[in-house]
Amino acid sequence: MDVLPVSRFKATCLAALERVRRTRRPLLVTKRGVPIAQVVPAPPRKPTHSAFGAMRGSAEELGDVLEPLPEEAWEVLR
């Protein structure tokens, strides 16, 4: 773990944060030798799922969609 005094952290904050991100090593910020904060790397991003295949398994096939309905199913013939 890297240790950095608060005065240096204040002056180089963005660079220190980038170093934590890049190296994945935590940073301990101290004030007069006493720890006051710890900067840890963020957890890795979760992969985003594509819209393709998102509905897989959610439909049910009830019959042949190309086969015509029987005459008793047509309301207009009643």
C-alpha positions as CSV (number, residue, x, y, z in Angstrom):
1,M,0.0,0.0,0.0
2,D,1.3,3.4,-0.9
3,V,1.4,6.2,1.7
4,L,1.0,9.8,0.8
5,P,0.8,12.9,3.1
6,V,-2.4,14.9,2.7
7,S,-0.5,18.0,1.5
8,R,1.0,16.0,-1.4
9,F,-2.3,14.3,-2.0
10,K,-4.0,17.7,-2.3
11,A,-1.4,18.9,-4.8
12,T,-1.4,15.7,-6.9
13,C,-4.9,14.4,-6.4
14,L,-5.8,13.6,-10.0
15,A,-2.5,11.9,-10.7
16,A,-2.7,9.9,-7.4
17,L,-6.2,8.7,-8.3
18,E,-5.1,7.7,-11.8
19,R,-2.2,5.7,-10.2
20,V,-4.6,3.8,-8.0
21,R,-6.8,3.1,-11.0
22,R,-3.9,1.9,-13.1
23,T,-2.0,-0.1,-10.5
24,R,-5.1,-1.4,-8.5
25,R,-3.0,-0.7,-5.3
26,P,-4.7,1.2,-2.5
27,L,-3.4,4.5,-1.3
28,L,-3.2,5.6,2.4
29,V,-3.5,9.4,3.0
30,T,-1.9,10.6,6.2
31,K,-1.9,13.8,8.2
32,R,1.2,14.2,10.4
33,G,1.8,10.4,10.1
34,V,-1.8,9.5,11.2
35,P,-4.0,7.8,8.6
36,I,-7.0,9.9,7.6
37,A,-8.3,8.2,4.4
38,Q,-7.7,5.2,2.2
39,V,-8.3,5.3,-1.5
40,V,-9.1,1.9,-3.0
41,P,-9.6,1.0,-6.6
42,A,-13.2,0.8,-7.9
43,P,-14.6,-2.7,-8.5
44,P,-14.3,-3.9,-12.1
45,R,-17.2,-3.1,-14.4
46,K,-19.8,-5.8,-15.0
47,P,-20.1,-6.6,-18.7
48,T,-23.2,-5.1,-20.2
49,H,-25.6,-7.5,-21.9
50,S,-26.6,-7.1,-25.5
51,A,-30.3,-6.6,-26.5
52,F,-29.8,-9.6,-28.8
53,G,-31.0,-12.7,-27.1
54,A,-32.4,-10.8,-24.1
55,M,-35.8,-12.4,-24.4
56,R,-34.5,-16.0,-25.1
57,G,-36.7,-18.5,-23.4
58,S,-39.5,-16.2,-22.6
59,A,-41.9,-17.2,-25.5
60,E,-43.9,-20.4,-25.9
61,E,-44.7,-22.0,-29.3
62,L,-48.4,-23.0,-29.3
63,G,-48.7,-24.3,-32.8
64,D,-47.9,-23.7,-36.5
65,V,-48.2,-20.0,-37.2
66,L,-48.6,-20.6,-40.9
67,E,-51.5,-23.1,-40.6
68,P,-54.9,-21.5,-41.1
69,L,-57.3,-21.5,-38.1
70,P,-60.3,-23.9,-38.2
71,E,-63.6,-22.4,-39.3
72,E,-65.1,-22.5,-35.8
73,A,-62.4,-20.1,-34.6
74,W,-63.5,-17.3,-37.0
75,E,-66.0,-14.9,-35.3
76,V,-67.2,-13.6,-38.7
77,L,-68.6,-17.0,-39.6
78,R,-70.8,-17.2,-36.5
